[in-house]
């Protein structure tokens, strides 16, 4: 089975591929280009990633709280 066939057969991988395609389209629409490694220094890329991870932690914290609220409502 090829990689493409494996991606199509796996809903998680298919979702990740779709997300990458959507994010790429969004970036092209907003910035007119895809990621360029030369846009930032290594330290600037690390800082950018740290900021993105902080946003992700906020989202995960909200989701955790919502799940806890749902579980506590069921018990």
N, C-alpha and C positions, 0 to 999 in steps of 0.2 A: 504494500500500500504506500502510495507517495505521501509526502508531507501534506500536500494540498488535500488529498483524500482524507488523511487523518484529521486535519483541521475541520473539514466539512462534516465528518462523522462525530466530532466531539463538540457538544454544545458550549462547553466552557471556552475552548479554543476558538470556536466560531464567534462567540460573543467578544472575546478579546480582539480578534481580527477586525470585527465590525467597529469596535471602539477605536482602535488605531486608525482605521480609515476615516471615521467621523472626526477624530481629533486632528488628523492631517488636513482634512478639508476645511475645518474651522480655522486652523493656523494659516492655511493658504489664503482664505478669505480675509482674515484679519491682517496678516503681515505680508502677503504676497509671495511667501517662500516657505520652505520646510526648515527644519532644524539645521543650522550651520555650525559645526564645531568651532569655527573661527570667530563666531559672534562674541564669545566671552573667553576670558582666561580660565584656566583650570579652577582657580579659587572662586571666580565669579560663577562658574557652573555649579560648584559645591554649594555656594550661598543660595543660588536659585533653587537647587534641589532641596535644601534645608527649609526654605520658605514654603515650597510645595508640600513637603512632608508635614509641616506644621498645620497647613490647611487640612490635609488628610486626617491628621489626629483630631482636629476639631470635628470633622464630619463623623469619624468613628466614635467619638465620645457622645455625640448627639444620638447616633444610632444605638449605642450601648444603653443609654438612658431610656430610650424609647422601648427597647426590648425588655429591660428590667421592669419598666412600668407595665408592659403587657403581661409579663410573667407574674408580677405581683398581683395584677388584677385577676388572673386566672386562679391563683392559689387561694 
